[in-house]
């Protein structure tokens, strides 16, 4: 098939050799499909392709060279989108989008980047395609699984918590009462884990922008919520109203999770204080409790920068969530065990307005 869009003589070979000369092994060894094209009457005409293009799209380079790229890889229902990209290229503008493209074996999903450039003979560009089909399917499957798990976990835990509460109220047997309290405590731990998972998923899969957040108001709200759920706990706050920080919205869930963990893992009557101040170029929020302290293996996320994929069974998701939320807010996190047997988790933030 020849469209008459090939340059005269050996110019077609020169486009491929020019690409190789300009970009060397990058053009040939890069794992993404790359096409060098020339805009001819606003149509991208193929001048060179790399081996990855042939492998991923399944079209032989000699078959597509000199032809309209759109005729081979644009599904009919996406003609308008392709024309819009070609218009942008003609104006010298880059393109960046997730697109569906036709391959010899069917339609697949790609991350597309279009890079225009000019030569004396006309307007040219590179189309770079990263195949993300399997990645996107995996992400969609994970999202569905998470939704189902969260829904079932929330519903079943509501039943368990309700039953434990009724058992405690109805029984006069001390041992039965203790077992009901144990069921209640572990059910609340699972409930918290579900909320932490949802918040962590949101932080990791979306780009949240820090915004001004008043720590005093936030802390009071968290203290009130924890006091309602755990009447046996004492949660006090001590933060000036002037402590306003730059942080992502999910920081509230992260701090609430830290306070709840301090209560849940304290076998006595928990005494927790959320305090803070502003000093110099940073603001500090501290969660102080009188519990047994955090086991060393659960401190791994704070001490050595371990990635979540490396965490061992039993490591604290709440700490990792806090670290992710604080780092996304351009801050830091520390842990201290004091001489009088208290634990301090210290969150450092950039103050708002700096």
N, C-alpha and C positions, 0 to 999 in steps of 0.2 A: 504493500500500500504506500503510495507516494502522493503527497498533497500539493507538491509544487512549492513547498515552503523551505526546501533545503537550499542552502547557499550554493553558489556556483562553484564548479571545480572541486578542489579538495578542502574547501572551507569547513565542511562538516567535520572532517578529521581534525582540523586545526582547533575547533572549539574544544574537543576532548583533550587534545594535547595542551592547549592553553590552560585548561582547568588543572591538568596534572602539573604543569609548570608553575602555576600560581599557588596551588594548594598541596602539591606533592602527595605524600602518602595519606594525608588526611582525607582527601576526596575518595580514595580507593579503599581505605581500611576502616573508615568510620562505620559503625554498626547501623546508623540510620540511613534510610533511603534518601539520596540526594539527586536532584535533577537540575541541570543548568539549562535555562531556556531563554529564548529571545521573544520579545513581544512583537508580533507581526499583525498589524491591524487589530490591536488589543487582544490577540490570541497568543497564549504561551506555546511557542514551538520548541520542541525538544532539541537541544544541541548536544548534550552529553548526559550520561547517567553513570552512577557508580555501581559496583557489583552488588551492594546491598539492595539497590532498587530492583535489580533483576531477581534477586532472591526473595524479597518481600512481596513485590507486586506480581512477579511471575511473567513479566514481559521482557523479551529479548531486546537488548539495546539497539540492535540494527532494525528491529521492527518499529520502534517508537521514534527513532531519530529522524528529525525533519517533519514529524507529525505534530498535530495539536495534542498537548498533554491532556487537555480536558476530555477529549474524545475517548481516551483510554481509562481514566481513573475517576471521573466525576459521575456519580449516579444521576440519573435523569432528574430526580426530585431535588437535586442540589445545584442545578444549573445557575439559578439566580445568585446563590452564595458565591459560586466560583467567579461569576462575572463581576461581582462586587470586589472580590480579592484582586482580580485583574485590573480593575479600575484604580484601586489603591496602588498597585505596582506601577501602573503607568504614571501616577503622580509622584512616584519615588517614595511611597510610604511602605513600611513593613507590615506584614500580616502575622497574626498569632492567634490560633484558635484550635479547639478540639473539633475534628471533622470526621465524617464518614467518607471513605474512598473505596472505589471498586478495584479489586485485584483479580487476577486470573482465577482465583479460587473462591471469590465471593467478596462481599462488603466487609471491611474491617474499620476499626476506629483508630485514629491517629492524632497525635499532637503535631500540628502543622505550623511551620515557621517559614514565611516568605521574605527573602532578603533581596531588594532591588539594587541594581547598580547600572551605571551608564558606561558605554564605550562609544568611540567615535562613530561607529556604524549603527548605533541605536540603543534601545532600552533593553536591558537584560535582567536576569534575576536567578536566584537559587531557591528551589522549593525543597524543604527538608521535612521528612516525615518520620516520626518516631511511633512505632506500632505500640499502642497502649490497650489493645483489645482485651488481652487476658487480665491486665491490671484493673481495667474498669469493671470487668465481669466479677473479679474477685472482690473489689470494693463494694459492688452492689450486693453480692451474696453476703458479705460481712454485715452490711447495713441491715439487711433483712433479718439475719440471725440475731443481731443485737436488739432489734426492735421486738422480735418474738420473745427473746430471753427476758428483756426488761419488763415486757408486759406480763409474762407468766410469773416472773419473780415477784413483781410488785403485788399482783393479785394473791398469789399463794402466801406471801409473807403477811399480807393484811389478815388473812384467815388465821395464820399461826399466832400472830400477835394478839388478835382478838380472843382466841381460845386460851392463850396463856394468861391474859388478864382476867378472864372469867374463872379460870381454875384458881388463881391466887385469891380472888374474892370469895370463892365458894368453899374452899377447903380450910379445915382447922388443923390439918396434919402438917407439922413443920417441914418434914422431908418433902412432901408433895409441893408445898409452897416454895421451897428452895429450888426444886426441879423446874417449877413453872417460871421462876425468876431466871434460871439458867437458859431455858428455852427463849424467853423474852430477850435476854441479852444477846444471844447468838443470832436470833432473827433480826435484831436491830443492826448487828454487824453486817449481815448479808444485805440488808436494805441500804446501808450506807455504801457498801461496795458497789451496788448497782448504780447509785447516784454518782459515785466517783468515776465509774466506768463511762457513764454518759457524758460527764463533764470533760473527762480526758479525751474521749473521742472527738468532742467538739473542738478542743484546743488543737489537737493534732491534725484535724482535717479541714480547718478553716483558718483564714487569716484575720485574726482579731486585732484591732488597733487600740492601744492604750488610750484611756480617757481619764479626766479628773474624777477621783473617788474620795469622798470624805471617810476616813477610817473610823472616826468616833461614831457616826451614825451607823456605819456598817457593823461595827463591833456590838453596839447595843441591840441591833436587830438579831444578830446571831445569838447573843446571850439570852435574849428573851425566848427564842425558838428552842434552844437547848434546855432552858429551865422548864419549859412546858413539857418536853418529852422525857426529861430525867429530873423529876422533882427532888430526888435525893442529892443532886449535884448543886454546888454553889459556883456560879460563873459571874465574876465581877469584871467591870471594865474601867480603865483609867487612861483616857486619851483626850488631849485637848481638841476642841472643835476646829482648831486651825490646821490640824494635820491632814492635808489633802495631797494625794499622791497620783501619779500617772500609772494606771494599771488596766489590764484587760478586764472586762466584766466578770469573767469566770473566776477571778480572784476571790470573790465572795464565797463561792462554793468550796474553793480550796481551803480557805480559812475556816469555814464552818466544819469541814471534814476534819481538820486538825483538832478543833475544839471537841467535836464529838468523839474522836478517837481517844483524846485525853480522858474523857468521861467513861467511855466503854471499857477501857483497859485498866481502870482503877477499881480494884475489888473492894475498896472501902467507901467512904463518903467523899466523892471527888471535890477538890477545891481548885478551881481554875481561875486564872486572871488573864485578861487580854489587855495589854497596856501598850502605850506607844508614845513617840515623841519625834520631833524634827530636829535634826542637828546638821548644820553645814549643808552639804550638797546631797543629803539623803534623808529619808524618813524611815523610822524603824517601828515595826509592830512585833510585839513579843507575846507568845502564848506560854504561860507559866502554869505548871501543875505539880501536884504533890504525889503523883503516881510512881510506879516502880521504875520508870525510865524506859527508853526505847532500846530493844536488843540491838547488839552491834550489827548483826546481819541485816536488820531492817534499816540501819543508817547508811547502808551502802550507796543508795541514790544520792545522798548528801556529801559523802566523804570522798568518793573517787570518780564521780561523773558517770557511773554505770548507765548504759542504755537500758530501756525497758525490756528489750529482748534478752538481756543478760540476767535479769532479776531471777532469783531463785524462788522456789515455792515458799510462801510465808513472808516474803519481803513486803514492806508496806507500800501499797498502792497509793495511800493517802499522801505519803511523803513525796512520792514520785509525781503525783498530781500537783502538789504544792510547788515542787521545783519547776515543773513545766509552766505553770501559771505565772510564777514569779519571773522566770527567765523570759517568757513572752512579754512581760512588763518591763524588761530591761533592768531587772533587779537581781537579788541574790538571796540565799537561804543558809542559815547556820544552826547548829545545835550545841547546847551546853548543859552539862550536868553539874549542878552546884554542890558545894560542900554540905549544905543542909538538906540534901536529898530531894531537890526539886529539879524538874526538867524545863528547859527553855528552848523553844523553837523561835528563831529570830528571822523575820522577813525584812529585807532591805529594799526600799523603793526609791526611784527618783521623785522628788517633790514636784507637784504640779506648779506650773508657772516659771520653772527654771529655764 
